[in-house]
């Protein structure tokens, strides 16, 4: 891949990839994700082409719930569609998220993870909104930096297309979404070469069409409904292999190595931190400093949080570990521990 450097923020990095893989974007503004939709809208107005050779149709709805409904409908009609949101905006999308996951519709929600208003409003980075979606059936993929916001967005879109599972790609609000860094951009020609075109054709073929009517969204009794819920297990069991495959392909393209769980630190660490998000950047620098001082410490960066692959986590964990500290950027009142 020919290197092209860009000085951009995390929102622009995610928008660069989301625009490439979307026929349509249904949006509603909410801090700190609003710039992603604004950027996509500006590019569409300028006639910028995606990897399918067309400008993206961008539509602002009346709320995040409306945006999620538009995404769901467009996907059912065979249109690759994305959206961008955070905090309470993401919570308004949850009902449609269950439907999209249940119907195996390959979308990607790019989320600037942000605190949910509780006793007070906070617009800053937090994982409360993301953690509220972990049971919806969406795959959850985390980026820790501006560069990763582009790289992981690419993995999310490619894996969604092939695996048919919708993705929630998230990175920390403001700390990553608005951080400006000089990063290596991935061009659209290279992205297009990685797409599973057979999966694209199958998605289009399965779209709702008045020329070929069919029943969807039926009501089922518990005996049948439960079978349908269990039938989806095969897709979720296969998805980590698909994600791993695309991480390898993106690594080969960019030279940046990614795995479901990435370990940094002493090879025989006795103390390890487990974390997700922008905190990993600071922790990694601290770990490197301490290892130079002779400390046996390490860090596991969680990339694919859902589906969570125990075997991959254990493989990343040094066998010498005696103590693990899990740092969660969220609060779940009443629970015996936080979600991570």
KAURLIN-V777902 format. One line per field, one symbol per residue. burial: # if it has 16 or more other C-alpha atoms within 10 Angstrom, else .. A space follows every 10 residues. Layout:
# KAURLIN-V777902
burial = ???
This chain:
# KAURLIN-V777902
burial = .......### ########## ########## ########## #.##...### #...####.# #.######## ########## ########## ####.##### ########## ######.... ..######## ####.##### ########## ########## ########## ########.# #.######.. ##..#..... ..##..##.. .......... .......... .#...#..## .###.##### ..##...### #######.## ########## ..##..##.# #...###### ########.. ..#..###.. #....#.### ........#.
